[in-house]
Amino acid sequence: MTKTEIREITVGAAAFICLVLILTFSYGGRDLAASSGANEVVLIAKFNRVDGLALGGDVHIGGIKIGTVAAMTLDDQYRAVITMKIADGISLPTDTSAAIHTDGLFGSKFMVLEAGGTEENLKSGEEITYTQGAVIVSDLLDLIISEGRTAMKKRQEKTK
């Protein structure tokens, strides 16, 4: 092997090791941030549809991340049961609502909480009862197209 080949192999190996270290620290840092709160509040919400929501997904209130999606299961009525870990110190009223939103038209899904107005707060392990499931973009587009076709047919019938 020539000196040039040895240098190229060394530079390639160093670049690969740096990439692995960066990915390891970024992934490990996310896990540390997610599990750093020993006093996190665990809340549950049930939805008819959670299409696109993923484990580790963000939970927001007022546009600020306050927690993550910790688990997703099905109950005996085949509804999606979402378990959220909320940062310690966030008090949510018992009439808080939860909805699944999309970041942009085709972006990732995340949970949005809207605080209610009652004096009593949710305790760890309790359920958020006011929920709105995920909106499926293709279903929404199909609805808009069918409404447009219906309106077009009505206009054509009026002109005849």
C-alpha positions as CSV (number, residue, x, y, z in Angstrom):
1,M,0.0,0.0,0.0
2,T,1.1,3.5,-0.7
3,K,1.1,6.4,1.7
4,T,-1.8,8.0,-0.1
5,E,-3.9,4.8,0.3
6,I,-3.1,4.6,4.0
7,R,-4.0,8.2,4.5
8,E,-7.3,7.8,2.7
9,I,-8.2,4.7,4.8
10,T,-7.2,6.6,8.0
11,V,-9.3,9.7,7.1
12,G,-12.3,7.5,6.1
13,A,-12.1,5.5,9.4
14,A,-11.8,8.7,11.4
15,A,-14.8,10.2,9.6
16,F,-16.8,7.0,10.2
17,I,-15.9,7.0,13.9
18,C,-16.9,10.7,14.3
19,L,-20.3,10.0,12.6
20,V,-20.9,7.0,14.9
21,L,-20.0,9.1,18.0
22,I,-22.3,12.0,16.9
23,L,-25.2,9.6,16.3
24,T,-24.6,7.9,19.6
25,F,-24.5,11.1,21.6
26,S,-27.5,12.6,19.9
27,Y,-29.6,9.5,20.4
28,G,-28.3,9.0,24.0
29,G,-28.9,12.7,24.8
30,R,-32.6,12.4,23.7
31,D,-33.0,9.4,26.0
32,L,-31.4,11.3,28.9
33,A,-33.6,14.3,28.3
34,A,-36.7,12.1,28.1
35,S,-35.9,10.2,31.3
36,S,-34.4,13.0,33.3
37,G,-37.5,13.8,35.3
38,A,-38.0,11.3,38.1
39,N,-41.1,13.2,39.2
40,E,-42.8,13.2,35.7
41,V,-46.6,13.1,35.6
42,V,-48.0,10.2,33.7
43,L,-51.3,11.0,31.9
44,I,-53.5,8.8,29.7
45,A,-55.7,9.7,26.8
46,K,-57.9,7.5,24.6
47,F,-58.4,8.2,20.9
48,N,-60.3,6.6,18.0
49,R,-57.4,7.2,15.6
50,V,-53.7,8.0,16.2
51,D,-52.4,7.5,12.7
52,G,-48.8,8.8,12.4
53,L,-48.2,9.4,16.1
54,A,-45.1,7.7,17.2
55,L,-43.5,6.6,20.5
56,G,-41.3,9.4,21.8
57,G,-43.5,12.0,19.9
58,D,-43.7,15.4,21.4
59,V,-46.5,16.6,23.7
60,H,-47.1,20.4,23.4
61,I,-49.1,23.0,25.3
62,G,-49.2,26.5,23.9
63,G,-46.6,25.6,21.3
64,I,-44.0,24.5,23.9
65,K,-42.9,20.9,24.4
66,I,-43.8,19.7,27.9
67,G,-43.5,15.9,27.5
68,T,-43.4,12.9,25.3
69,V,-45.6,10.0,24.2
70,A,-44.4,7.1,26.4
71,A,-46.6,4.2,25.3
72,M,-49.4,3.3,22.8
73,T,-51.7,0.3,23.4
74,L,-55.3,-0.8,22.6
75,D,-58.1,-1.1,25.1
76,D,-60.8,-3.7,25.1
77,Q,-63.0,-1.5,22.8
78,Y,-60.1,-1.2,20.3
79,R,-59.4,2.5,21.1
80,A,-55.9,3.7,21.1
81,V,-54.6,4.4,24.6
82,I,-51.8,6.9,24.7
83,T,-49.6,7.3,27.8
84,M,-47.8,10.6,28.1
85,K,-45.0,11.6,30.4
86,I,-45.4,15.3,31.3
87,A,-42.6,17.4,32.8
88,D,-42.7,17.9,36.6
89,G,-44.2,21.2,37.6
90,I,-46.8,21.4,34.8
91,S,-50.3,21.4,36.5
92,L,-53.1,20.6,34.1
93,P,-56.8,21.1,35.0
94,T,-59.1,18.0,35.0
95,D,-61.0,19.4,31.9
96,T,-57.8,19.6,29.8
97,S,-58.3,18.3,26.2
98,A,-55.9,16.4,24.0
99,A,-55.7,16.4,20.2
100,I,-53.3,15.0,17.6
101,H,-52.0,17.6,15.2
102,T,-49.7,17.5,12.1
103,D,-46.7,19.7,11.7
104,G,-47.5,21.1,8.3
105,L,-49.5,19.4,5.6
106,F,-47.5,16.1,5.5
107,G,-45.3,16.6,8.6
108,S,-45.0,14.5,11.7
109,K,-47.8,14.1,14.2
110,F,-47.6,15.3,17.8
111,M,-49.9,15.7,20.8
112,V,-51.4,19.1,21.7
113,L,-52.9,19.7,25.1
114,E,-55.3,22.6,25.8
115,A,-55.6,23.4,29.5
116,G,-59.1,23.7,30.8
117,G,-60.4,26.1,33.5
118,T,-61.3,24.0,36.5
119,E,-59.6,24.5,39.8
120,E,-58.8,20.8,40.3
121,N,-55.7,19.4,38.6
122,L,-55.0,16.0,37.0
123,K,-52.9,13.7,39.1
124,S,-50.3,11.2,37.7
125,G,-52.1,8.1,36.2
126,E,-55.4,9.9,35.5
127,E,-57.1,10.1,32.1
128,I,-57.7,13.1,29.9
129,T,-61.3,12.5,28.8
130,Y,-61.7,15.2,26.1
131,T,-59.8,14.0,23.0
132,Q,-59.7,14.5,19.3
133,G,-58.1,11.9,17.1
134,A,-55.7,12.4,14.1
135,V,-57.1,13.8,10.9
136,I,-56.0,11.8,7.9
137,V,-54.9,14.1,5.1
138,S,-56.0,11.7,2.3
139,D,-59.5,11.5,3.9
140,L,-59.7,15.2,4.1
141,L,-58.6,15.7,0.5
142,D,-61.2,13.1,-0.6
143,L,-63.9,15.0,1.2
144,I,-62.9,18.3,-0.4
145,I,-62.8,16.8,-3.8
146,S,-66.3,15.2,-3.4
147,E,-67.7,18.5,-2.1
148,G,-66.2,20.2,-5.2
149,R,-67.7,17.6,-7.6
150,T,-71.2,18.0,-5.9
151,A,-71.0,21.8,-6.2
152,M,-70.0,21.5,-9.9
153,K,-72.9,19.1,-10.6
154,K,-75.3,21.6,-9.0
155,R,-74.0,24.4,-11.1
156,Q,-74.3,22.4,-14.3
157,E,-77.9,21.4,-13.4
158,K,-78.8,25.1,-12.9
159,T,-77.4,26.1,-16.2
160,K,-79.4,23.5,-18.1
